[in-house]
Amino acid sequence: MPHEIVLVTGISGSGKSVALHALEDAGFFCVDNLPPELLREFLRLEHERQQRRVAIAVDVRSAGSLPHLLPLIHELRQEGVTVRSIFLDASTDALVRRFSETRRPHPLSQELPPVSPARRRDDENTVSHRALNDAIEMERELLADLREASTVVDTSLLRPAQLRVWIRDLVRAQARALTLVFESFAFKHGVPLDADFVFDVRVLPNPYYVRELRAQTGRDREVIAYLEAQPEALEMLSQIEAFIARWLPSFENDQRSYLTVAIGCTGGQHRSVYLVETLAKRFAGRGIALVRHRELDARD
């Protein structure tokens, strides 16, 4: 049986196909929509190909089998198989937009109750929009337990190229060590759904209002010098570092695989980027520290 498998799951429309293609490009043998009851038999067959890395996508299309998946993952882990479960999520607005653009039906659209006479009186677009929202919420309920047991990646604002890079970074990290993910973001675009901790640094002096620094980012030397000259910025950095250092051993003892620390400012360009870069360097000696800049990465 393979010593490690990557399980890709999540909400329909959140990017599972993109993630699976990224894993395939990284050398994984990928299987889409494998029914959970066939997982153990599939892994038994894969045992003959010991060098092949395996990634499996499971989603709500196998809804009837989902209750068996979590116990099976637990059994496999007890048998020494490393199961790395990645759950892709996105805001409802983003999902509705994607389904509207592709004109594809939601997998659970046939599971919804018939439209009531009152709703039939609404225009067709309104009824369709409500039905799609209902299907998404039903799916969230069905996958809630699996989400809780997985590493969550919020794809709401990600381009496919960004998601491919983030997935590759996750699977390159050591499987048995806790991976710290530091992510910068802009509050004006919403809080990342995958964050375990969120720190708001909008109270710090903003380099954006210094004309020479406006076009730069928190990775540029001049912005770094500006922020490190601000006592509040250094104090905020020290306190966040101390908080993470205090509780990191507890998460490691809880056998967590990933911990995402999201740091937000107004535009996701200066203050949050500086703190994420600095914290990642300071925690690099504690294991794997990944850096994400949601807004900056979207420009690249």
C-alpha positions as protocol buffer text, in pm:
chain_id: "A"
residue {
  index: 1
  type: MET
  ca { x: 0 y: 0 z: 0 }
}
residue {
  index: 2
  type: PRO
  ca { x: 138 y: 350 z: -82 }
}
residue {
  index: 3
  type: HIS
  ca { x: 290 y: 525 z: 220 }
}
residue {
  index: 4
  type: GLU
  ca { x: 134 y: 858 z: 121 }
}
residue {
  index: 5
  type: ILE
  ca { x: -172 y: 972 z: -71 }
}
residue {
  index: 6
  type: VAL
  ca { x: -312 y: 1316 z: -136 }
}
residue {
  index: 7
  type: LEU
  ca { x: -689 y: 1348 z: -112 }
}
residue {
  index: 8
  type: VAL
  ca { x: -838 y: 1645 z: -299 }
}
residue {
  index: 9
  type: THR
  ca { x: -1191 y: 1738 z: -207 }
}
residue {
  index: 10
  type: GLY
  ca { x: -1406 y: 2047 z: -158 }
}
residue {
  index: 11
  type: ILE
  ca { x: -1703 y: 2245 z: -277 }
}
residue {
  index: 12
  type: SER
  ca { x: -1814 y: 2205 z: -640 }
}
residue {
  index: 13
  type: GLY
  ca { x: -1673 y: 2489 z: -849 }
}
residue {
  index: 14
  type: SER
  ca { x: -1385 y: 2559 z: -609 }
}
residue {
  index: 15
  type: GLY
  ca { x: -1110 y: 2437 z: -843 }
}
residue {
  index: 16
  type: LYS
  ca { x: -1063 y: 2065 z: -782 }
}
residue {
  index: 17
  type: SER
  ca { x: -993 y: 1997 z: -1151 }
}
residue {
  index: 18
  type: VAL
  ca { x: -722 y: 2264 z: -1152 }
}
residue {
  index: 19
  type: ALA
  ca { x: -568 y: 2117 z: -836 }
}
residue {
  index: 20
  type: LEU
  ca { x: -574 y: 1765 z: -978 }
}
residue {
  index: 21
  type: HIS
  ca { x: -405 y: 1882 z: -1300 }
}
residue {
  index: 22
  type: ALA
  ca { x: -137 y: 2056 z: -1091 }
}
residue {
  index: 23
  type: LEU
  ca { x: -71 y: 1732 z: -904 }
}
residue {
  index: 24
  type: GLU
  ca { x: -61 y: 1538 z: -1228 }
}
residue {
  index: 25
  type: ASP
  ca { x: 199 y: 1780 z: -1363 }
}
residue {
  index: 26
  type: ALA
  ca { x: 396 y: 1729 z: -1040 }
}
residue {
  index: 27
  type: GLY
  ca { x: 421 y: 1356 z: -1108 }
}
residue {
  index: 28
  type: PHE
  ca { x: 119 y: 1219 z: -920 }
}
residue {
  index: 29
  type: PHE
  ca { x: -105 y: 947 z: -1057 }
}
residue {
  index: 30
  type: CYS
  ca { x: -447 y: 1109 z: -1026 }
}
residue {
  index: 31
  type: VAL
  ca { x: -795 y: 959 z: -1007 }
}
residue {
  index: 32
  type: ASP
  ca { x: -1104 y: 1179 z: -1019 }
}
residue {
  index: 33
  type: ASN
  ca { x: -1424 y: 1102 z: -830 }
}
residue {
  index: 34
  type: LEU
  ca { x: -1321 y: 767 z: -689 }
}
residue {
  index: 35
  type: PRO
  ca { x: -1605 y: 627 z: -473 }
}
residue {
  index: 36
  type: PRO
  ca { x: -1475 y: 601 z: -114 }
}
residue {
  index: 37
  type: GLU
  ca { x: -1572 y: 234 z: -87 }
}
residue {
  index: 38
  type: LEU
  ca { x: -1323 y: 158 z: -368 }
}
residue {
  index: 39
  type: LEU
  ca { x: -1036 y: 349 z: -209 }
}
residue {
  index: 40
  type: ARG
  ca { x: -885 y: 63 z: -13 }
}
residue {
  index: 41
  type: GLU
  ca { x: -896 y: -176 z: -311 }
}
residue {
  index: 42
  type: PHE
  ca { x: -741 y: 90 z: -533 }
}
residue {
  index: 43
  type: LEU
  ca { x: -457 y: 142 z: -284 }
}
residue {
  index: 44
  type: ARG
  ca { x: -402 y: -232 z: -267 }
}
residue {
  index: 45
  type: LEU
  ca { x: -351 y: -240 z: -644 }
}
residue {
  index: 46
  type: GLU
  ca { x: -121 y: 63 z: -624 }
}
residue {
  index: 47
  type: HIS
  ca { x: 99 y: -124 z: -379 }
}
residue {
  index: 48
  type: GLU
  ca { x: 254 y: -299 z: -679 }
}
residue {
  index: 49
  type: ARG
  ca { x: 381 y: 38 z: -804 }
}
residue {
  index: 50
  type: GLN
  ca { x: 569 y: 148 z: -494 }
}
residue {
  index: 51
  type: GLN
  ca { x: 731 y: 452 z: -651 }
}
residue {
  index: 52
  type: ARG
  ca { x: 408 y: 605 z: -780 }
}
residue {
  index: 53
  type: ARG
  ca { x: 265 y: 898 z: -590 }
}
residue {
  index: 54
  type: VAL
  ca { x: -114 y: 896 z: -574 }
}
residue {
  index: 55
  type: ALA
  ca { x: -370 y: 1177 z: -564 }
}
residue {
  index: 56
  type: ILE
  ca { x: -743 y: 1109 z: -545 }
}
residue {
  index: 57
  type: ALA
  ca { x: -1031 y: 1353 z: -589 }
}
residue {
  index: 58
  type: VAL
  ca { x: -1350 y: 1281 z: -396 }
}
residue {
  index: 59
  type: ASP
  ca { x: -1648 y: 1512 z: -400 }
}
residue {
  index: 60
  type: VAL
  ca { x: -2020 y: 1535 z: -341 }
}
residue {
  index: 61
  type: ARG
  ca { x: -2094 y: 1326 z: -650 }
}
residue {
  index: 62
  type: SER
  ca { x: -2020 y: 1035 z: -415 }
}
residue {
  index: 63
  type: ALA
  ca { x: -2251 y: 1179 z: -150 }
}
residue {
  index: 64
  type: GLY
  ca { x: -2395 y: 842 z: -52 }
}
residue {
  index: 65
  type: SER
  ca { x: -2049 y: 712 z: 35 }
}
residue {
  index: 66
  type: LEU
  ca { x: -1911 y: 1020 z: 210 }
}
residue {
  index: 67
  type: PRO
  ca { x: -2003 y: 900 z: 564 }
}
residue {
  index: 68
  type: HIS
  ca { x: -1757 y: 613 z: 516 }
}
residue {
  index: 69
  type: LEU
  ca { x: -1468 y: 834 z: 407 }
}
residue {
  index: 70
  type: LEU
  ca { x: -1358 y: 986 z: 738 }
}
residue {
  index: 71
  type: PRO
  ca { x: -1349 y: 652 z: 925 }
}
residue {
  index: 72
  type: LEU
  ca { x: -1154 y: 505 z: 635 }
}
residue {
  index: 73
  type: ILE
  ca { x: -900 y: 790 z: 647 }
}
residue {
  index: 74
  type: HIS
  ca { x: -858 y: 728 z: 1019 }
}
residue {
  index: 75
  type: GLU
  ca { x: -803 y: 355 z: 960 }
}
residue {
  index: 76
  type: LEU
  ca { x: -543 y: 419 z: 689 }
}
residue {
  index: 77
  type: ARG
  ca { x: -353 y: 659 z: 912 }
}
residue {
  index: 78
  type: GLN
  ca { x: -348 y: 402 z: 1191 }
}
residue {
  index: 79
  type: GLU
  ca { x: -201 y: 157 z: 940 }
}
residue {
  index: 80
  type: GLY
  ca { x: 86 y: 395 z: 867 }
}
residue {
  index: 81
  type: VAL
  ca { x: -46 y: 556 z: 549 }
}
residue {
  index: 82
  type: THR
  ca { x: -5 y: 934 z: 538 }
}
residue {
  index: 83
  type: VAL
  ca { x: -331 y: 1079 z: 406 }
}
residue {
  index: 84
  type: ARG
  ca { x: -299 y: 1446 z: 321 }
}
residue {
  index: 85
  type: SER
  ca { x: -647 y: 1585 z: 272 }
}
residue {
  index: 86
  type: ILE
  ca { x: -677 y: 1919 z: 91 }
}
residue {
  index: 87
  type: PHE
  ca { x: -1020 y: 2084 z: 93 }
}
residue {
  index: 88
  type: LEU
  ca { x: -1088 y: 2358 z: -163 }
}
residue {
  index: 89
  type: ASP
  ca { x: -1345 y: 2616 z: -63 }
}
residue {
  index: 90
  type: ALA
  ca { x: -1477 y: 2945 z: -199 }
}
residue {
  index: 91
  type: SER
  ca { x: -1733 y: 3207 z: -106 }
}
residue {
  index: 92
  type: THR
  ca { x: -2089 y: 3148 z: -221 }
}
residue {
  index: 93
  type: ASP
  ca { x: -2076 y: 3459 z: -440 }
}
residue {
  index: 94
  type: ALA
  ca { x: -1765 y: 3327 z: -617 }
}
residue {
  index: 95
  type: LEU
  ca { x: -1924 y: 2985 z: -669 }
}
residue {
  index: 96
  type: VAL
  ca { x: -2246 y: 3132 z: -806 }
}
residue {
  index: 97
  type: ARG
  ca { x: -2045 y: 3345 z: -1048 }
}
residue {
  index: 98
  type: ARG
  ca { x: -1844 y: 3046 z: -1171 }
}
residue {
  index: 99
  type: PHE
  ca { x: -2150 y: 2828 z: -1225 }
}
residue {
  index: 100
  type: SER
  ca { x: -2322 y: 3115 z: -1406 }
}
residue {
  index: 101
  type: GLU
  ca { x: -2022 y: 3166 z: -1634 }
}
residue {
  index: 102
  type: THR
  ca { x: -1988 y: 2798 z: -1724 }
}
residue {
  index: 103
  type: ARG
  ca { x: -2365 y: 2732 z: -1728 }
}
residue {
  index: 104
  type: ARG
  ca { x: -2301 y: 2394 z: -1570 }
}
residue {
  index: 105
  type: PRO
  ca { x: -2562 y: 2252 z: -1328 }
}
residue {
  index: 106
  type: HIS
  ca { x: -2463 y: 2197 z: -967 }
}
residue {
  index: 107
  type: PRO
  ca { x: -2418 y: 1823 z: -886 }
}
residue {
  index: 108
  type: LEU
  ca { x: -2686 y: 1847 z: -617 }
}
residue {
  index: 109
  type: SER
  ca { x: -2939 y: 2040 z: -824 }
}
residue {
  index: 110
  type: GLN
  ca { x: -3146 y: 1723 z: -873 }
}
residue {
  index: 111
  type: GLU
  ca { x: -3150 y: 1655 z: -497 }
}
residue {
  index: 112
  type: LEU
  ca { x: -3338 y: 1975 z: -411 }
}
residue {
  index: 113
  type: PRO
  ca { x: -3712 y: 1969 z: -335 }
}
residue {
  index: 114
  type: PRO
  ca { x: -3949 y: 2087 z: -611 }
}
residue {
  index: 115
  type: VAL
  ca { x: -3988 y: 2463 z: -652 }
}
residue {
  index: 116
  type: SER
  ca { x: -4286 y: 2590 z: -455 }
}
residue {
  index: 117
  type: PRO
  ca { x: -4572 y: 2767 z: -635 }
}
residue {
  index: 118
  type: ALA
  ca { x: -4473 y: 3093 z: -464 }
}
residue {
  index: 119
  type: ARG
  ca { x: -4122 y: 3069 z: -605 }
}
residue {
  index: 120
  type: ARG
  ca { x: -4252 y: 2977 z: -951 }
}
residue {
  index: 121
  type: ARG
  ca { x: -4409 y: 3321 z: -969 }
}
residue {
  index: 122
  type: ASP
  ca { x: -4063 y: 3476 z: -954 }
}
residue {
  index: 123
  type: ASP
  ca { x: -3873 y: 3528 z: -1276 }
}
residue {
  index: 124
  type: GLU
  ca { x: -3667 y: 3233 z: -1403 }
}
residue {
  index: 125
  type: ASN
  ca { x: -3327 y: 3388 z: -1324 }
}
residue {
  index: 126
  type: THR
  ca { x: -3423 y: 3455 z: -963 }
}
residue {
  index: 127
  type: VAL
  ca { x: -3548 y: 3098 z: -914 }
}
residue {
  index: 128
  type: SER
  ca { x: -3231 y: 2958 z: -1071 }
}
residue {
  index: 129
  type: HIS
  ca { x: -3011 y: 3177 z: -849 }
}
residue {
  index: 130
  type: ARG
  ca { x: -3196 y: 3068 z: -534 }
}
residue {
  index: 131
  type: ALA
  ca { x: -3179 y: 2701 z: -634 }
}
residue {
  index: 132
  type: LEU
  ca { x: -2803 y: 2727 z: -690 }
}
residue {
  index: 133
  type: ASN
  ca { x: -2755 y: 2889 z: -349 }
}
residue {
  index: 134
  type: ASP
  ca { x: -2962 y: 2614 z: -189 }
}
residue {
  index: 135
  type: ALA
  ca { x: -2750 y: 2345 z: -357 }
}
residue {
  index: 136
  type: ILE
  ca { x: -2427 y: 2510 z: -241 }
}
residue {
  index: 137
  type: GLU
  ca { x: -2549 y: 2531 z: 117 }
}
residue {
  index: 138
  type: MET
  ca { x: -2660 y: 2165 z: 108 }
}
residue {
  index: 139
  type: GLU
  ca { x: -2315 y: 2070 z: -17 }
}
residue {
  index: 140
  type: ARG
  ca { x: -2147 y: 2268 z: 262 }
}
residue {
  index: 141
  type: GLU
  ca { x: -2348 y: 2071 z: 519 }
}
residue {
  index: 142
  type: LEU
  ca { x: -2263 y: 1736 z: 360 }
}
residue {
  index: 143
  type: LEU
  ca { x: -1890 y: 1815 z: 352 }
}
residue {
  index: 144
  type: ALA
  ca { x: -1861 y: 2000 z: 685 }
}
residue {
  index: 145
  type: ASP
  ca { x: -1694 y: 1713 z: 874 }
}
residue {
  index: 146
  type: LEU
  ca { x: -1449 y: 1646 z: 591 }
}
residue {
  index: 147
  type: ARG
  ca { x: -1360 y: 2015 z: 576 }
}
residue {
  index: 148
  type: GLU
  ca { x: -1287 y: 2014 z: 948 }
}
residue {
  index: 149
  type: ALA
  ca { x: -1039 y: 1729 z: 904 }
}
residue {
  index: 150
  type: SER
  ca { x: -857 y: 1881 z: 605 }
}
residue {
  index: 151
  type: THR
  ca { x: -621 y: 2159 z: 506 }
}
residue {
  index: 152
  type: VAL
  ca { x: -848 y: 2428 z: 364 }
}
residue {
  index: 153
  type: VAL
  ca { x: -752 y: 2643 z: 65 }
}
residue {
  index: 154
  type: ASP
  ca { x: -976 y: 2940 z: -12 }
}
residue {
  index: 155
  type: THR
  ca { x: -992 y: 2983 z: -390 }
}
residue {
  index: 156
  type: SER
  ca { x: -1246 y: 3268 z: -397 }
}
residue {
  index: 157
  type: LEU
  ca { x: -1001 y: 3522 z: -540 }
}
residue {
  index: 158
  type: LEU
  ca { x: -742 y: 3289 z: -691 }
}
residue {
  index: 159
  type: ARG
  ca { x: -660 y: 3258 z: -1057 }
}
residue {
  index: 160
  type: PRO
  ca { x: -596 y: 2900 z: -1178 }
}
residue {
  index: 161
  type: ALA
  ca { x: -221 y: 2971 z: -1204 }
}
residue {
  index: 162
  type: GLN
  ca { x: -214 y: 3083 z: -838 }
}
residue {
  index: 163
  type: LEU
  ca { x: -400 y: 2773 z: -724 }
}
residue {
  index: 164
  type: ARG
  ca { x: -160 y: 2544 z: -911 }
}
residue {
  index: 165
  type: VAL
  ca { x: 138 y: 2704 z: -735 }
}
residue {
  index: 166
  type: TRP
  ca { x: -26 y: 2685 z: -391 }
}
residue {
  index: 167
  type: ILE
  ca { x: -114 y: 2317 z: -438 }
}
residue {
  index: 168
  type: ARG
  ca { x: 240 y: 2232 z: -546 }
}
residue {
  index: 169
  type: ASP
  ca { x: 378 y: 2416 z: -242 }
}
residue {
  index: 170
  type: LEU
  ca { x: 150 y: 2218 z: -9 }
}
residue {
  index: 171
  type: VAL
  ca { x: 245 y: 1876 z: -141 }
}
residue {
  index: 172
  type: ARG
  ca { x: 618 y: 1959 z: -138 }
}
residue {
  index: 173
  type: ALA
  ca { x: 605 y: 2027 z: 236 }
}
residue {
  index: 174
  type: GLN
  ca { x: 711 y: 1743 z: 463 }
}
residue {
  index: 175
  type: ALA
  ca { x: 413 y: 1525 z: 534 }
}
residue {
  index: 176
  type: ARG
  ca { x: 492 y: 1450 z: 898 }
}
residue {
  index: 177
  type: ALA
  ca { x: 585 y: 1802 z: 1008 }
}
residue {
  index: 178
  type: LEU
  ca { x: 339 y: 2078 z: 1086 }
}
residue {
  index: 179
  type: THR
  ca { x: 346 y: 2332 z: 805 }
}
residue {
  index: 180
  type: LEU
  ca { x: 294 y: 2696 z: 893 }
}
residue {
  index: 181
  type: VAL
  ca { x: 129 y: 2898 z: 617 }
}
residue {
  index: 182
  type: PHE
  ca { x: 159 y: 3276 z: 647 }
}
residue {
  index: 183
  type: GLU
  ca { x: -85 y: 3457 z: 418 }
}
residue {
  index: 184
  type: SER
  ca { x: -125 y: 3830 z: 356 }
}
residue {
  index: 185
  type: PHE
  ca { x: -456 y: 3967 z: 233 }
}
residue {
  index: 186
  type: ALA
  ca { x: -664 y: 4283 z: 189 }
}
residue {
  index: 187
  type: PHE
  ca { x: -964 y: 4324 z: 414 }
}
residue {
  index: 188
  type: LYS
  ca { x: -1144 y: 4508 z: 134 }
}
residue {
  index: 189
  type: HIS
  ca { x: -1155 y: 4177 z: -56 }
}
residue {
  index: 190
  type: GLY
  ca { x: -1265 y: 3969 z: 241 }
}
residue {
  index: 191
  type: VAL
  ca { x: -1103 y: 3744 z: 501 }
}
residue {
  index: 192
  type: PRO
  ca { x: -957 y: 3415 z: 365 }
}
residue {
  index: 193
  type: LEU
  ca { x: -1183 y: 3119 z: 438 }
}
residue {
  index: 194
  type: ASP
  ca { x: -881 y: 2897 z: 506 }
}
residue {
  index: 195
  type: ALA
  ca { x: -741 y: 3103 z: 793 }
}
residue {
  index: 196
  type: ASP
  ca { x: -693 y: 2942 z: 1135 }
}
residue {
  index: 197
  type: PHE
  ca { x: -586 y: 3275 z: 1287 }
}
residue {
  index: 198
  type: VAL
  ca { x: -654 y: 3624 z: 1153 }
}
residue {
  index: 199
  type: PHE
  ca { x: -458 y: 3930 z: 1263 }
}
residue {
  index: 200
  type: ASP
  ca { x: -569 y: 4280 z: 1166 }
}
residue {
  index: 201
  type: VAL
  ca { x: -272 y: 4517 z: 1120 }
}
residue {
  index: 202
  type: ARG
  ca { x: -465 y: 4811 z: 974 }
}
residue {
  index: 203
  type: VAL
  ca { x: -391 y: 5009 z: 1291 }
}
residue {
  index: 204
  type: LEU
  ca { x: -22 y: 5035 z: 1193 }
}
residue {
  index: 205
  type: PRO
  ca { x: 119 y: 5336 z: 1004 }
}
residue {
  index: 206
  type: ASN
  ca { x: 49 y: 5286 z: 634 }
}
residue {
  index: 207
  type: PRO
  ca { x: 335 y: 5324 z: 382 }
}
residue {
  index: 208
  type: TYR
  ca { x: 71 y: 5379 z: 115 }
}
residue {
  index: 209
  type: TYR
  ca { x: 45 y: 5741 z: 230 }
}
residue {
  index: 210
  type: VAL
  ca { x: 415 y: 5801 z: 169 }
}
residue {
  index: 211
  type: ARG
  ca { x: 430 y: 5896 z: -198 }
}
residue {
  index: 212
  type: GLU
  ca { x: 768 y: 5732 z: -263 }
}
residue {
  index: 213
  type: LEU
  ca { x: 648 y: 5403 z: -111 }
}
residue {
  index: 214
  type: ARG
  ca { x: 299 y: 5383 z: -259 }
}
residue {
  index: 215
  type: ALA
  ca { x: 391 y: 5168 z: -559 }
}
residue {
  index: 216
  type: GLN
  ca { x: 624 y: 4942 z: -360 }
}
residue {
  index: 217
  type: THR
  ca { x: 536 y: 4639 z: -147 }
}
residue {
  index: 218
  type: GLY
  ca { x: 624 y: 4498 z: 193 }
}
residue {
  index: 219
  type: ARG
  ca { x: 904 y: 4301 z: 28 }
}
residue {
  index: 220
  type: ASP
  ca { x: 1089 y: 4616 z: -83 }
}
residue {
  index: 221
  type: ARG
  ca { x: 1380 y: 4745 z: 122 }
}
residue {
  index: 222
  type: GLU
  ca { x: 1243 y: 5100 z: 158 }
}
residue {
  index: 223
  type: VAL
  ca { x: 906 y: 4978 z: 289 }
}
residue {
  index: 224
  type: ILE
  ca { x: 1077 y: 4740 z: 530 }
}
residue {
  index: 225
  type: ALA
  ca { x: 1294 y: 5024 z: 663 }
}
residue {
  index: 226
  type: TYR
  ca { x: 989 y: 5247 z: 704 }
}
residue {
  index: 227
  type: LEU
  ca { x: 793 y: 4989 z: 901 }
}
residue {
  index: 228
  type: GLU
  ca { x: 1087 y: 4883 z: 1115 }
}
residue {
  index: 229
  type: ALA
  ca { x: 1122 y: 5248 z: 1218 }
}
residue {
  index: 230
  type: GLN
  ca { x: 767 y: 5237 z: 1360 }
}
residue {
  index: 231
  type: PRO
  ca { x: 755 y: 5114 z: 1723 }
}
residue {
  index: 232
  type: GLU
  ca { x: 395 y: 4998 z: 1678 }
}
residue {
  index: 233
  type: ALA
  ca { x: 490 y: 4774 z: 1386 }
}
residue {
  index: 234
  type: LEU
  ca { x: 772 y: 4611 z: 1582 }
}
residue {
  index: 235
  type: GLU
  ca { x: 548 y: 4561 z: 1884 }
}
residue {
  index: 236
  type: MET
  ca { x: 271 y: 4408 z: 1672 }
}
residue {
  index: 237
  type: LEU
  ca { x: 523 y: 4176 z: 1506 }
}
residue {
  index: 238
  type: SER
  ca { x: 666 y: 4071 z: 1842 }
}
residue {
  index: 239
  type: GLN
  ca { x: 325 y: 3999 z: 1991 }
}
residue {
  index: 240
  type: ILE
  ca { x: 204 y: 3793 z: 1694 }
}
residue {
  index: 241
  type: GLU
  ca { x: 530 y: 3597 z: 1697 }
}
residue {
  index: 242
  type: ALA
  ca { x: 497 y: 3531 z: 2070 }
}
residue {
  index: 243
  type: PHE
  ca { x: 136 y: 3416 z: 2031 }
}
residue {
  index: 244
  type: ILE
  ca { x: 222 y: 3168 z: 1755 }
}
residue {
  index: 245
  type: ALA
  ca { x: 530 y: 3041 z: 1940 }
}
residue {
  index: 246
  type: ARG
  ca { x: 323 y: 2989 z: 2255 }
}
residue {
  index: 247
  type: TRP
  ca { x: 54 y: 2777 z: 2089 }
}
residue {
  index: 248
  type: LEU
  ca { x: 248 y: 2605 z: 1811 }
}
residue {
  index: 249
  type: PRO
  ca { x: 351 y: 2308 z: 2031 }
}
residue {
  index: 250
  type: SER
  ca { x: -15 y: 2248 z: 2116 }
}
residue {
  index: 251
  type: PHE
  ca { x: -108 y: 2228 z: 1749 }
}
residue {
  index: 252
  type: GLU
  ca { x: 186 y: 1996 z: 1686 }
}
residue {
  index: 253
  type: ASN
  ca { x: 75 y: 1771 z: 1974 }
}
residue {
  index: 254
  type: ASP
  ca { x: -275 y: 1772 z: 1826 }
}
residue {
  index: 255
  type: GLN
  ca { x: -123 y: 1619 z: 1510 }
}
residue {
  index: 256
  type: ARG
  ca { x: -223 y: 1908 z: 1292 }
}
residue {
  index: 257
  type: SER
  ca { x: -64 y: 1906 z: 947 }
}
residue {
  index: 258
  type: TYR
  ca { x: -113 y: 2272 z: 859 }
}
residue {
  index: 259
  type: LEU
  ca { x: -177 y: 2597 z: 1040 }
}
residue {
  index: 260
  type: THR
  ca { x: -270 y: 2905 z: 837 }
}
residue {
  index: 261
  type: VAL
  ca { x: -198 y: 3247 z: 988 }
}
residue {
  index: 262
  type: ALA
  ca { x: -363 y: 3524 z: 786 }
}
residue {
  index: 263
  type: ILE
  ca { x: -251 y: 3884 z: 831 }
}
residue {
  index: 264
  type: GLY
  ca { x: -459 y: 4157 z: 674 }
}
residue {
  index: 265
  type: CYS
  ca { x: -427 y: 4525 z: 603 }
}
residue {
  index: 266
  type: THR
  ca { x: -627 y: 4757 z: 380 }
}
residue {
  index: 267
  type: GLY
  ca { x: -477 y: 4672 z: 42 }
}
residue {
  index: 268
  type: GLY
  ca { x: -271 y: 4360 z: 111 }
}
residue {
  index: 269
  type: GLN
  ca { x: 38 y: 4532 z: -29 }
}
residue {
  index: 270
  type: HIS
  ca { x: 257 y: 4683 z: 243 }
}
residue {
  index: 271
  type: ARG
  ca { x: 200 y: 4609 z: 613 }
}
residue {
  index: 272
  type: SER
  ca { x: 55 y: 4258 z: 590 }
}
residue {
  index: 273
  type: VAL
  ca { x: 315 y: 4155 z: 332 }
}
residue {
  index: 274
  type: TYR
  ca { x: 601 y: 4279 z: 553 }
}
residue {
  index: 275
  type: LEU
  ca { x: 472 y: 4091 z: 859 }
}
residue {
  index: 276
  type: VAL
  ca { x: 413 y: 3769 z: 665 }
}
residue {
  index: 277
  type: GLU
  ca { x: 761 y: 3774 z: 512 }
}
residue {
  index: 278
  type: THR
  ca { x: 925 y: 3849 z: 848 }
}
residue {
  index: 279
  type: LEU
  ca { x: 729 y: 3588 z: 1043 }
}
residue {
  index: 280
  type: ALA
  ca { x: 800 y: 3319 z: 783 }
}
residue {
  index: 281
  type: LYS
  ca { x: 1173 y: 3385 z: 819 }
}
residue {
  index: 282
  type: ARG
  ca { x: 1155 y: 3375 z: 1198 }
}
residue {
  index: 283
  type: PHE
  ca { x: 966 y: 3044 z: 1204 }
}
residue {
  index: 284
  type: ALA
  ca { x: 1166 y: 2878 z: 925 }
}
residue {
  index: 285
  type: GLY
  ca { x: 1374 y: 2698 z: 1186 }
}
residue {
  index: 286
  type: ARG
  ca { x: 1064 y: 2541 z: 1341 }
}
residue {
  index: 287
  type: GLY
  ca { x: 976 y: 2337 z: 1032 }
}
residue {
  index: 288
  type: ILE
  ca { x: 809 y: 2425 z: 705 }
}
residue {
  index: 289
  type: ALA
  ca { x: 698 y: 2787 z: 664 }
}
residue {
  index: 290
  type: LEU
  ca { x: 511 y: 2876 z: 343 }
}
residue {
  index: 291
  type: VAL
  ca { x: 438 y: 3229 z: 225 }
}
residue {
  index: 292
  type: ARG
  ca { x: 127 y: 3338 z: 37 }
}
residue {
  index: 293
  type: HIS
  ca { x: 36 y: 3689 z: -72 }
}
residue {
  index: 294
  type: ARG
  ca { x: -321 y: 3668 z: -195 }
}
residue {
  index: 295
  type: GLU
  ca { x: -334 y: 4011 z: -353 }
}
residue {
  index: 296
  type: LEU
  ca { x: 27 y: 4032 z: -474 }
}
residue {
  index: 297
  type: ASP
  ca { x: 22 y: 3680 z: -619 }
}
residue {
  index: 298
  type: ALA
  ca { x: -285 y: 3773 z: -821 }
}
residue {
  index: 299
  type: ARG
  ca { x: -81 y: 4036 z: -1006 }
}
residue {
  index: 300
  type: ASP
  ca { x: 203 y: 3803 z: -1106 }
}
